[in-house]
Each structure stands twice: as structure tokens, then as C-alpha cells.
């Protein structure tokens, strides 16, 4: 898909969750129907592992996240050498960053006090709002698959050893690969160097997300 599709992820391999070796028929459908089927399949999954590199306002962002249905997720992100871990449970987001990240996020003085600590805040807070699309499985796939230009179904092919259906955005550029066997789950998005690329795997794998203990509540700052 195009720049809007990949940037929509920020505002993350392999084929899993499928059985047998028979084609699921997606290669014979319209490109629009394949995307719709992929979005529906993703929405019904209990979990997914998202990895890759996307572009956030021209800046590369590396992501490695495990997302669960119901606004739950965990993993880590890195942007221009600033690394941080993230956990989301419902409308609460927890982050734990490197010293360099804390200095930029909270200032040098606060960074010394917050060294190694988890920070806690609302997902709707302006400080954490940019993480919302990345840590919400439903919102991520709505953004990733819901925005595109004219689509073309290029038929069945192989992607990293897996049978997939290739969907090309002929307007915006970029490609979406959807599982050609079993459930039509998204396998990967491939854009230009400026757009980035994302893989989706470990669909429906057992995963848990727990709130970090001793997190510092940012809503208490300044009171």
C-alpha cells in the first residue's frame, strides 16, 4: 500500500493461523475484496506479532510489538537512537525509556529521577497519543488496510517461503501480502525506502500482557 497506508501505522514473519495446503481462493477475488477479507481476518485474531520499520514524519521508526485483542500490547520501539519499551492495557499506557529517551521526554533533571522506571499515563494524553494506533490491534489494522489508492490483485506468489496473494496499490505504491492458504491474514506490507515495511506473524499465539509494577503516574506530576 502507499505512504498513507504505512504512515497510518504510526501516526511492525511468516504465515500463521492457517492449516492445510489448499488455496483459500483469495487469488481469484478482486483486490478490494482481498483487502476487506484480510482486515476482517485480522480483526478476528486474538494476537499478532508486528515487526519492521516505518516512517514517522520522515523519521525511521523501528517497531517490535505483540498486540492482543482488546487494546492490549507490549514491545519496544526505537527512533533516532531513542529506545523505549511500551505496554498498553485498555486506555492506560506504560513506557520505560533509555536515559537518552528520558532526557528528551522529561528533561535532564527528571531523567535522573526516572532512570529505569516505568511511566504510566492515559492513552489519550498528548504525551502518549501517538502510541495509540501502534498499540491497539483494531486501530492499527484499520489504519493500515483502510487507506489506499487504486488496487490490483497480482495473484498468488511466494513471500519468504509462504504462499501469499499480492495486492499492489497502483496509485500510492507499495504492496500488501495476504495469506493464500487458510485464513486470509495479512503477512506483510512493503513500501518504498521512504515508506518502510512491516511484517505480521505469530497470529493467534498465546500471549499475555501485564501492568508493570511500581510505575510512576504522570498525572501526578505538577500537583
C-alpha positions in Angstrom: 0.0 0.0 0.0 1.1 3.6 -0.2 2.6 6.2 2.0 -0.7 7.0 3.7 -1.2 3.3 4.5 2.2 2.9 6.1 2.3 6.2 7.9 -1.1 5.3 9.2 0.7 2.7 11.3 2.4 5.5 13.3 0.7 8.1 13.5 5.5 -3.6 12.7 7.1 -13.3 10.0 5.7 -15.6 8.5 2.4 -17.2 7.8 0.5 -18.4 10.9 -3.0 -19.4 11.8 -3.6 -21.5 8.7 -4.0 -25.1 8.0 -3.6 -27.4 5.1 -2.1 -26.5 1.7 -5.1 -25.8 -0.4 -5.6 -22.3 -1.7 -8.2 -20.2 0.1 -9.4 -18.6 -3.1 -8.3 -15.1 -2.5 -6.2 -15.0 -5.6 -9.4 -15.1 -7.7 -11.1 -12.3 -5.9 -11.0 -8.6 -6.6 -8.2 -6.7 -4.9 -10.7 -4.7 -2.8 -12.3 -7.9 -1.6 -8.9 -9.4 -0.6 -8.1 -6.3 1.5 -11.6 -6.5 3.1 -11.1 -10.2 3.9 -7.7 -9.5 5.3 -9.0 -6.7 7.5 -11.8 -9.0 8.7 -9.4 -11.9 9.4 -7.1 -9.6 11.3 -9.9 -8.2 13.4 -10.9 -11.7 14.5 -7.5 -12.7 15.6 -6.6 -12.9 19.3 -3.0 -11.7 18.8 -0.3 -10.8 16.3 3.4 -10.0 16.3 4.2 -6.8 14.4 7.8 -6.0 13.4 9.5 -3.7 10.9 10.4 -0.2 10.1 8.0 2.6 9.3 8.4 6.3 8.7 7.0 8.8 11.2 7.0 12.3 9.5 10.1 11.4 7.6 11.9 9.8 10.6 12.5 6.0 10.6 10.8 4.2 13.5 11.7 0.6 14.3 8.9 -1.4 16.0 8.6 -4.8 17.6 5.2 -5.3 19.2 2.9 -8.1 20.3 -0.7 -6.9 20.1 -3.8 -8.6 21.7 -7.4 -8.0 21.0 -9.0 -5.5 23.4 -6.4 -2.7 23.4 -3.6 -4.7 24.9 0.0 -4.8 23.7 3.7 -4.9 24.6 7.0 -4.5 22.9 9.6 -1.9 22.1 10.2 1.0 19.7 13.3 2.9 18.6 13.5 6.3 16.8 16.8 8.0 16.0 18.6 6.1 18.7 15.9 6.8 21.3 14.7 3.4 22.6 11.8 2.6 24.9 9.6 -0.3 26.0 5.9 0.0 25.9 2.9 -1.8 27.5 -0.7 -1.0 26.9 -3.7 -2.3 28.8 -7.0 -0.7 27.8 -6.7 3.1 28.0 -3.5 3.0 30.0 0.0 3.2 28.5 3.2 2.4 30.3 6.6 3.3 28.9 10.2 2.7 30.0 12.9 4.5 28.1 16.6 4.8 27.9 18.3 7.7 29.6 18.6 9.5 26.2 14.8 9.0 25.7 14.0 10.3 29.2 16.1 13.4 28.7 14.2 14.3 25.6 10.8 13.2 27.1 11.1 14.8 30.5 14.3 16.8 30.7 17.7 16.1 32.2 16.6 16.6 35.8 13.6 14.4 35.7 15.6 11.8 33.7 17.9 11.2 36.6 14.9 10.6 38.9 13.1 8.4 36.4 16.1 6.2 35.4 15.0 2.6 34.9 11.4 3.4 35.9 8.1 2.7 34.1 6.0 5.7 33.4 2.2 5.5 33.4 -0.3 7.6 31.6 -3.6 7.7 29.6 -3.6 6.6 26.0 -5.5 9.8 25.2 -2.8 12.0 26.9 -1.0 14.2 24.4 2.3 12.6 25.5 1.1 9.1 24.6 -1.4 9.8 21.9 1.0 8.9 19.1 1.3 5.4 20.5 -2.4 4.7 20.3 -2.6 3.4 16.7 0.5 1.3 17.3 -0.6 -0.4 20.5 -4.3 -1.1 19.5 -4.7 -4.1 17.2 -8.0 -2.9 15.8 -6.9 0.7 15.2 -3.6 -0.4 13.7 -5.2 -2.6 11.0 -8.0 -0.1 10.3 -5.3 2.5 9.6 -3.0 0.1 7.7 -5.6 -1.5 5.5 -8.3 1.2 5.3 -6.4 3.8 3.4 -5.2 3.1 -0.2 -5.4 4.2 -3.8 -6.4 2.0 -6.8 -5.7 -1.7 -6.1 -4.6 -4.5 -8.3 -4.7 -8.3 -7.5 -1.4 -9.7 -8.8 -2.4 -13.2 -8.0 -0.7 -15.9 -6.0 3.1 -15.8 -5.3 5.6 -16.7 -2.7 6.8 -14.4 0.1 9.6 -15.6 2.4 8.7 -19.2 1.6 4.9 -18.7 2.2 2.1 -18.8 -0.3 0.5 -15.4 -0.5 -1.7 -13.2 -2.7 0.0 -10.0 -3.7 -2.1 -6.8 -3.7 -0.5 -3.7 -5.3 -1.5 -0.1 -4.7 -1.0 1.2 -8.2 -1.8 4.8 -7.1 0.3 5.2 -3.9 2.8 2.5 -4.5 3.6 -0.4 -2.1 2.3 -4.0 -1.8 0.2 -6.0 0.7 0.8 -9.7 1.0 -2.1 -11.8 2.3 -2.0 -15.5 3.2 -3.2 -17.6 0.3 -3.7 -20.7 2.5 -6.1 -20.8 5.5 -7.4 -17.6 6.9 -6.6 -14.6 4.6 -4.4 -12.9 7.3 -2.0 -10.1 6.4 1.5 -11.3 6.1 3.4 -8.1 5.2 3.3 -4.6 3.9 6.1 -3.5 1.6 6.6 0.1 0.7 9.5 2.2 -0.6 12.6 3.1 1.4 10.8 6.3 2.4 7.7 4.4 3.5 9.0 1.4 5.3 8.0 -2.2 5.6 6.1 -4.2 8.2 5.7 -7.9 8.9 2.8 -9.6 10.6 3.2 -13.1 12.2 2.5 -15.4 15.1 -1.2 -14.9 14.6 -3.4 -16.2 17.5 -0.3 -17.3 19.5 -0.7 -17.4 23.3 0.4 -14.1 24.8 -0.2 -12.2 27.9 0.2 -8.5 28.9 0.6 -7.4 32.5 0.9 -4.0 34.0 4.4 -3.2 35.2 4.7 -2.8 38.9 5.8 0.5 40.6 5.0 2.6 37.5 5.2 6.4 38.1 1.8 8.0 37.3 2.5 11.1 35.1 -0.9 12.5 36.0 0.5 13.3 39.5 3.3 15.4 38.1 2.9 19.1 38.9 0.3 18.5 41.7 
